[in-house]
Each structure stands twice: as structure tokens, then as C-alpha cells.
Amino acid sequence: MTSKIDESFIVIETLKMYLKAKRISYQDLVDHDGDLTVSILKGIFHRRQASLERLAQICAAANTSLFEIINMTRQDISHEEFLSYEQEELLASSGIHFLVFRTLAFDRLSLDEVCKQAGLESDGDTFRDILKDLESVNLIERHPQCEVKVAFKGSLTWRPDGPWMRKHYIDWSKNSSRRVLDTLGDLNTFSRFGFFSLSDQTKTELFTELNKVVSKYIKLAHYQHQLNSSEQTGLSWKFEITKSKQSTASYTNLD
């Protein structure tokens, strides 16, 4: 059972992510509400503790409501980090199913725009069958008047040992490596490759930190998507740890 302190911690974490996603600074909040100060805000977000009244005040200064932040918190707690095995299996087995789902869920295109990208007829049997398949694994919901809603609320994260990785990782890895070579020296691309040795304990700490970083920015991307951010840039990323007599690590971030 989650304690009140834990709930407060989680809500404040969600509020912090909201502010970051909307690019609202502490000074912006102070400028909007003179009863707030930067030091008060820093204390709240450092300790992860505040009264409901204070949280509501901060939310109002950020042009949102405490109810909305709590609702975002509940959605974040309830959504799965990964697709289910059945969902991933469907998307991994069919490129056209993946394209339709991705454009609906993450590109926010209309049904006509989705069909145009996929080369399908919006009133054709093939498109209807694809939507039926996606609905059968709870990725979408079909409603009257040709309305389609995305049912999956999580982030598009593949299981390390799931169907997608088993089928596509080799080709994806080759393509991502080629892109690194094609963009060497490009200021818009961050890439690194290195070798160093670590003790087993430090290696475990590295794994932990990498997981924290990935989880943090996947969550932030999820919030920005919920807020309909128009300034998002697609990123392809890859972390690999290759073990030998000495531990090695490489990491890549591709635009």
C-alpha cells in the first residue's frame, strides 16, 4: 500500500516533469505568483514534500490544476513500461501494422493521413482488418462514425528479449551504426565509442545509472507527448555493454 508520503513524492515528481516538459522555470512561477519564491520552490522539489494547498498554488502558477497533475500521476503509475508480449508480437510481425499504430498513437495523424502514409484505402478491407488486429490486442479502440482511439497509454519500449528485438535488432543495429558513420562530426549528432575497465561493483552502478537516465527521459517524452508538444524531435538511441576480460561500454545517441 502506498503511504501519503509516497503519494506526495510521486505527485511532486510528476509536477516536476510537467514543468520541465512545458519549459516553465522557477522564476516563471514566481513571476506569476508573488507569494512563491525560488528558494521555497527549490526546497519543495528537493525534499519532495508539500501541502496540498502549496501544490495547488504551484499548479495554478503553472497554468494547470492539481487534479490534472494527480490524473497524470495515476496514468503514469498504471501504464505498462513495455508493450505486452502479444502487442509486441503483432507489431514485430508486420511492418504495416506497426506503421499504422505508430502514426495513430505517436504522430497523431488522422485516419486519412495514416492511410496516405501507409498506401492504403481508408474504406478498404485491408485497413479495416489492420484496425481489427490492433484492437484485438488492446492497442486501439474502434468507435462508431469511424472514430479510433489509442488504448495503449505507455511508451513504445521494446522488451530486451521480446519479439521485436529478436526479429529486428540486427538490422536496426547495422542501420544505426551506418548512420553514426554518415554523421560523424555533425553538431546535431552525439556519438561516443570507448573502452575502459571497471570492477563488478562499479559496472553494476553504471548499469543502474544508465537505466535511470533512460527511464527519466522516456517518462519526460511521454509527458511531452501528452501535452501535445510541437517541438519534439525524434531520437534513436542505443546502449550497449560488451563484456570481455575487461568490461567495455559504448553508447550512441542518433538523431
N, C-alpha and C positions, 0 to 999 in steps of 0.2 A: 504494500500500500504506500502511495506517495504522500509524504508529510507536507504540511503547509510550507515549511521552509524550502523543501524541494520544489514545490509548485511555484513559489515566488522566484526561485532561482531560474527555473525553466522559462517563466514568463518574461523575466528581465533579459534572458539570453535572446529570446525571440524579438523583444523590443530593440535590443542592440543590433540584431541582424536587420530589422526593419529600417532603422536609422541609417545603417551602412548602405543598404540597398537603395534607399532614397537619397543618399548623399547629404544627409542632414547632420550638421556638426553640433557640438555642444553650444557653441556660440550662437548658432541659428535658433536653438531652443531658448536661450537666454534672451535673445533679441525679441522673441515672440512673447515671452512671459517674464516680466521683470522680477517675479518672486523666485525664479530659479537662478542659480549661479553655476559657473563652470565647476567650481570645487564641489558643490552639492552633487552635481551630476556624475563627476568622476568618482566620488565616494559611493554612490548608489551602484554604479556599474562595476566597481571594483569589488565591493562586498557582496553584490547580488542580493541585496535586501532593501526593501522599501515598503511603505504602507500603500494600501490600495488608493488612498487619496493622492499620494505623491505620484504613483504610477499613472493615474488618470490625468493628473496635471501635465505630466511629461507627454503623454499621448496627445492631449489636446494641443500642446505646443507644436507637436509634430504633424498636426492636421489629420489625426486618426483618433480612434477610440480604444479604450481598454478592452471593450468587448471584442473588437476586431483583432487585437493582438492575442487575446486569450483564444479566440477561434483559430487563429493561425497556429498557435501552440498546440492545440488539440489535433489539428490536421497533421502537424509535423510529427507528433507522437504516434499517431495512428497509422501513418503511411509506411509501407514497407520500403526499406532501403533498396531492395532488389525487386525486380520482376519475379513473379512466381515461375517455377520451372516450366509449367505449361505455356505461360505467356512468352517466355524467352524462347521456348522450342518453336513456337509458331513463327515468331519474328525472325529467328535464325534460319528457318527452313525456306522462307520465301521473301525475296527482296522486295516484291511488290507490296506484300503485307506490311513490311517494315516501313516502306516509303509512305504508304497511306497513313499508317499510325503516327509516324514522326511528324508529317506535315499537319495532321489534325491536332496532335497533342502539343507539339513544341513550336511549330511555325505559325500556328493559329490561322490556318488558311480556311477559306470557305470550301464547301463540298465541290463546287465548280472549279475552284482553283486547285484543289487536290487532284481532281480528275485530269485537269490540264497538265499538271506536272507528271502524273503517272501515265499519261497517254490513254486514259480510259473514258468511256461514255458515262455520264452521271446517271443516266437511266438504263444502263446496260446490265445484263445479268452478271457479268464478271465483277463489276464494282459492288453490286448487291451481295454477292457471295463473299467478297472480301470483308465487307462490313459485318456480315453474319458471322464469319470466322472470328473476327476481332471481338465481337460481342460474346461469343461462346466462351472466351477465356477472360471475360470481365475487363477488357481494355477500353471498351466504349459501351455506350447505351444508345439504342435507337429509339426514337420517339415519333409520334405522328407528324405529318407535314414535313417529312424528310429531315427532321432535326436529329442531329447526332451530338452527344455529349461525351467527353472523355471521362471514363470511370476511374482510370488509374491516376492517382494523385502524387505518386512518388517521383523520384528522379530516375533517368534512364541509365541505370547502373547494372552492368553485367556481372553475373556470378563468376568468381575466379575459375571454377571448374564446371561451368554451365554449358549449355548447348551452343551459345553464341561464341564463346571463347574457343571451344573445341573445333568449331567449323571455320571461323573467320580470322582467328588471331594471327596465323602465319602470314596470310595475305595482307592483313592490316598492318602488321609489324614491318613487312617489306615496304609497303607503300609509305608508312610514316618515316622509315629510315631514308627512303629516297627523297622525301620532302625535306628532311633535315639537310641532306647534301645540297639540294637545289636552293636552299635559303640560307646557307652559311654566310655570315656577315650581314644579313638582313636585320635592321634595327627592330623590326616588328616581330622577330622570332627569337625566342630564348631557348638555347640548347646547350647541354653540357654532356661531356663524357669523361669519366675519370676512373682511376684505380687507387684504392687505399685499403689498408688492412685495419681491422677492428677486432677487439675482444668480443666474445659471445655476448657479454652483458651490454656492451655499447652497441652492438649490432641490433640487439633487441630494442634498445632505446631508439635507434634510428627507425626501425620498423614502426614503432609506436608513434613517433613524431610525423612520419610520412602519412600514416593513417589519419592522424589528427588534421593535418593540412588538407588532405583530400576531402575528408568529411566536412570540414569547415566551409570550403569553397563550393562543394556540391550543395550544401544546405543554402548558402548565400545565393547560388544560381537559382535554386528552387524558389526562394523568396522573391528574387527579382522577376522571375517568370510569373509568379502570382500577381505581382504589381504591374504587369504589362510593360516592363521597361523596354524602351525603344532603342536603347544604346548598347544592347548586349552584342558581344562578338563571339562567334563560335570558336571554341578551343578544342583541339585534340591533344590529349596528354597521355604519357606513358611513364610508369615507374618500373624499373627492372633491377633486381638484385641478383647478381650471378655469383655463386659460391665456388671457390676453388681452395687451394691450400691457404690462400689469404682471401679474406672477404673482399668483394668488389661491389661497387654500386654505380649505377648510371641512371640518369633521369633526363627526360626530354619533355619540353612543352612546345607544341606546334600550334601555329595559328590556323 
